[in-house]
Amino acid sequence: MNNRGQAFSTFQLLIAAVVALAILVLLLNIIGSLPTPGTTKPQAEAVNLIKSQVNSPSELRTSSNAVAFQREDSLNSRAIATASGVLTSSQVCISMGDFANEQDNDFVDTNPNTSGDIVQYQGSGQLRVKLSVICDTGTELGNDLQNNGIDDSSWMQSDKCQNLLNLNQTACVVALRFV
């Protein structure tokens, strides 16, 4: 029998395995930077939640699907208000929500002077979270949060969220939630 041919086919199989492994590593690196299927962009989800909740006072609504934050993705109260077409930027605040008291929090308020306006994700890789929105007259928001079992002191930490509590018009809080 010809043993030389058998050794050569084993060598070809080894080369094919190494090439397949290299392609797999390359694909995993590319896939790692793509959003997970079934997730939406955070800003778009916040706009949808505001539109659906603005006429449902005191009702807390959490997104059914997770949203995927990539590095430097943000939630911007002005952009959310403008896109929703139902509120002004002074009627929307962004809350750290469940992440407010986390030690290793990758979310930052981009401007401490106007905290509650823009929250940005500065972690590495992708982070999946849910968003919650509650709308009501500003003076009722604190009671609404407590009635929904939410610690209003953690959700309303920012200056802008605190200012909403003095409004006699509709206001909404967009909060980050753990998945």
C-alpha positions in Angstrom: 0.0 0.0 0.0 1.0 3.6 -0.5 1.6 5.0 3.0 2.9 8.3 1.6 -0.6 9.3 0.4 -2.2 8.7 3.9 0.4 10.9 5.6 -0.3 13.7 3.1 -4.1 13.6 3.6 -3.5 13.9 7.4 -1.3 16.9 6.8 -4.1 18.5 4.6 -6.6 17.8 7.4 -4.4 19.6 9.9 -4.0 22.6 7.6 -7.7 22.8 7.1 -8.3 22.7 10.9 -5.9 25.5 11.5 -7.5 27.7 8.7 -11.0 26.9 10.1 -9.9 27.9 13.6 -8.4 31.2 12.3 -11.6 32.0 10.4 -13.7 31.2 13.5 -11.6 33.6 15.7 -12.0 36.3 13.1 -15.8 35.8 12.9 -16.1 35.8 16.7 -14.3 39.2 16.9 -16.6 40.7 14.3 -19.8 39.2 15.8 -18.7 40.5 19.3 -19.1 44.1 18.1 -22.5 43.6 16.5 -25.7 44.1 18.5 -27.4 41.0 19.9 -30.4 39.9 17.9 -33.7 41.0 19.6 -32.3 44.2 20.9 -33.0 47.8 19.9 -31.1 51.0 20.1 -31.5 52.7 23.5 -32.6 56.1 22.2 -35.2 54.6 19.9 -36.6 52.4 22.7 -36.8 55.4 25.1 -38.7 57.4 22.5 -41.2 54.6 22.0 -41.7 54.2 25.7 -42.3 58.0 26.2 -44.9 58.0 23.4 -46.8 55.1 24.9 -46.6 56.4 28.5 -47.2 60.1 28.2 -51.0 59.5 28.3 -50.8 56.8 31.0 -50.1 58.8 34.2 -48.4 57.0 37.1 -48.1 53.7 35.2 -44.5 52.3 35.2 -43.6 50.6 31.9 -40.4 48.6 31.3 -39.3 47.6 27.9 -40.1 44.0 27.1 -36.8 43.6 25.2 -33.4 44.5 26.3 -31.5 47.4 24.6 -27.9 47.1 23.7 -25.4 49.8 24.7 -22.2 49.9 22.9 -19.3 52.1 24.1 -20.2 55.8 24.0 -23.9 55.2 23.3 -26.0 57.6 25.3 -29.5 58.6 26.3 -30.2 62.3 25.7 -33.3 63.9 27.2 -33.4 66.6 24.5 -33.1 64.1 21.6 -35.7 61.8 23.2 -38.2 64.7 23.8 -37.7 66.0 20.2 -38.1 62.6 18.6 -41.2 61.8 20.7 -42.9 65.1 19.7 -45.0 65.2 22.8 -42.7 66.7 25.4 -39.9 69.3 25.7 -36.4 68.5 27.0 -37.2 70.2 30.3 -40.0 67.6 30.8 -37.7 64.5 30.5 -34.9 63.3 32.7 -32.6 60.4 32.4 -32.1 58.4 35.6 -29.3 55.9 36.4 -32.2 53.8 37.9 -30.9 50.4 39.1 -27.3 51.5 38.3 -27.5 54.6 40.6 -25.8 52.9 43.6 -23.5 50.5 41.7 -19.8 50.7 42.5 -18.6 49.5 39.1 -21.1 51.6 37.1 -20.1 52.1 33.5 -22.7 54.7 33.0 -21.7 58.3 33.5 -23.6 61.6 33.5 -21.7 63.5 30.9 -22.3 67.0 32.4 -22.5 67.1 36.2 -23.8 70.7 35.9 -26.9 69.4 34.1 -27.1 65.9 35.5 -30.0 64.0 34.2 -29.7 65.4 30.7 -27.3 62.9 29.1 -26.2 59.5 30.4 -23.4 57.8 28.4 -22.1 54.2 28.5 -18.4 54.1 28.8 -17.8 50.4 29.5 -16.1 48.0 27.1 -18.1 45.7 24.9 -21.8 45.5 24.8 -24.1 45.9 27.8 -27.7 44.8 27.7 -30.2 46.7 29.9 -33.9 47.4 30.0 -35.5 50.9 30.1 -38.4 51.9 32.3 -40.5 55.0 31.8 -43.0 56.7 34.2 -44.9 59.8 33.3 -47.2 62.0 35.4 -47.5 65.6 36.6 -44.1 66.4 38.0 -45.4 66.9 41.5 -46.9 63.4 41.5 -43.8 61.5 40.2 -42.3 60.8 43.6 -45.5 59.3 44.9 -45.9 57.3 41.7 -42.5 55.7 42.0 -43.1 54.7 45.6 -46.5 53.3 44.7 -44.8 51.2 42.0 -42.3 49.9 44.6 -39.4 52.0 43.3 -37.0 53.9 45.7 -37.5 57.4 44.4 -34.3 58.6 46.1 -32.2 56.4 43.8 -34.2 57.2 40.7 -34.4 60.9 41.3 -30.8 61.6 42.3 -29.9 64.0 39.5 -30.6 67.7 39.6 -32.8 67.5 36.5 -34.9 64.7 37.9 -35.3 66.6 41.2 -36.4 69.7 39.3 -39.2 67.6 37.6 -40.8 67.1 41.0 -41.7 70.9 41.0 -43.4 70.9 37.6 -47.2 71.2 37.4 -47.2 69.7 33.9 -46.5 66.3 32.5 -43.0 65.0 33.0 -41.3 61.6 32.3 -38.4 59.8 33.9 -36.4 57.3 31.7 -34.5 54.9 33.9 -31.9 52.2 33.3 -32.8 48.8 34.7 -30.9 45.5 35.1 -31.9 42.8 32.7 
